[in-house]
Amino acid sequence: MRFLADEDFPKPLVVKIRSAGYSVKTIQQKALQGSSDEIVANLALKEKRILLTFDKDFFKNQTANLQVIIFSFPKTPTSEIILLTPNFLKELKQFKLSKGKVLKFCKSGLEEQK
């Protein structure tokens, strides 16, 4: 799996996911800070990456082919979210990701957004 981390996605989480052997590019690496959701979505589609974001509204404007995982952890320190990352990656392997699918990851686990 290949990921694109939105600019709001914490760097320590990017590092943790990379250390598990996954390819993660960031908006900062692409020098696209402040870009619209549309530009970010198009980059994810072009590079065939799953978008990782904390922006709960991102999926409202997504294109039909984009795969998005929204991390939903209001007021939760990144250090606590990092501890849940192995569970996230394990659960993610069980989901069949398809174009246009939006998943939400929270303390209770990974679930499909309707």
C-alpha positions in Angstrom: 0.0 0.0 0.0 1.1 3.5 -0.8 -0.1 6.6 1.1 -0.2 10.3 0.7 -0.3 12.2 4.0 -2.3 15.4 3.9 -0.6 18.5 5.4 -2.5 18.1 8.7 -1.2 14.6 9.1 1.4 14.5 12.0 4.9 13.7 10.9 5.4 11.2 13.8 2.6 9.1 12.4 4.2 9.3 8.9 7.4 8.1 10.4 5.6 5.2 12.3 3.8 4.0 9.1 7.0 4.2 7.1 8.9 2.2 9.7 6.3 -0.5 9.2 7.5 -0.8 5.6 4.9 1.4 3.8 5.6 4.1 1.2 4.3 7.4 2.6 4.7 10.7 0.7 3.7 14.0 2.3 2.2 17.2 1.0 5.2 19.0 2.4 7.6 16.8 0.4 5.7 17.8 -2.7 5.8 21.5 -1.7 2.0 21.7 -1.9 1.2 23.2 1.5 -2.0 25.2 1.5 -3.2 23.4 -1.7 -6.9 22.8 -2.2 -8.5 19.4 -1.5 -8.9 19.0 -5.2 -5.2 19.4 -5.9 -4.4 17.0 -3.1 -7.0 14.5 -4.4 -5.6 14.7 -7.9 -2.1 14.1 -6.7 -3.2 11.0 -4.7 -5.0 9.7 -7.8 -2.1 10.4 -10.1 0.4 8.6 -7.8 -2.1 5.8 -7.0 -1.9 6.5 -3.2 -4.4 6.3 -0.4 -4.9 9.7 1.2 -4.4 9.9 5.0 -6.0 12.9 6.6 -7.5 14.3 9.8 -9.8 16.5 7.8 -13.2 15.0 8.4 -14.7 17.1 5.6 -12.3 15.9 3.0 -14.5 13.1 1.8 -17.4 15.4 1.1 -15.5 16.8 -1.9 -13.6 13.8 -3.0 -13.6 12.4 -6.5 -15.3 9.1 -7.1 -12.0 7.2 -7.6 -10.1 8.5 -4.5 -9.4 6.3 -1.5 -9.3 8.2 1.8 -8.7 7.2 5.4 -9.8 9.8 7.8 -8.2 9.7 11.3 -10.8 10.8 13.8 -9.1 11.6 17.0 -10.4 14.9 18.4 -8.2 16.3 21.2 -6.0 13.2 21.2 -2.3 13.6 21.5 -0.3 12.2 18.6 1.7 10.1 21.0 -1.5 8.2 21.9 -2.5 7.8 18.2 1.0 6.4 17.4 0.3 3.5 19.9 -2.8 2.6 17.8 -0.9 2.6 14.5 0.0 -1.2 14.5 -3.7 -2.0 15.0 -4.6 0.4 12.2 -2.2 -1.3 9.8 -3.4 -4.7 10.8 -7.0 -3.8 10.4 -6.3 -2.1 7.1 -5.0 -5.3 5.6 -8.5 -6.9 6.2 -10.4 -4.2 4.3 -10.8 -4.5 0.5 -9.9 -1.0 -0.6 -11.6 0.1 -3.8 -12.0 3.3 -5.7 -14.1 5.8 -3.9 -13.9 4.1 -0.6 -13.6 6.2 2.6 -12.5 4.7 5.8 -12.5 6.2 9.3 -9.9 5.3 11.9 -10.7 6.1 15.5 -10.1 4.6 19.0 -12.6 1.9 18.3 -10.8 0.8 15.1 -11.2 1.1 11.4 -14.7 1.4 9.8 -16.2 2.2 6.4 -17.7 5.7 6.1 -21.2 5.7 4.5 
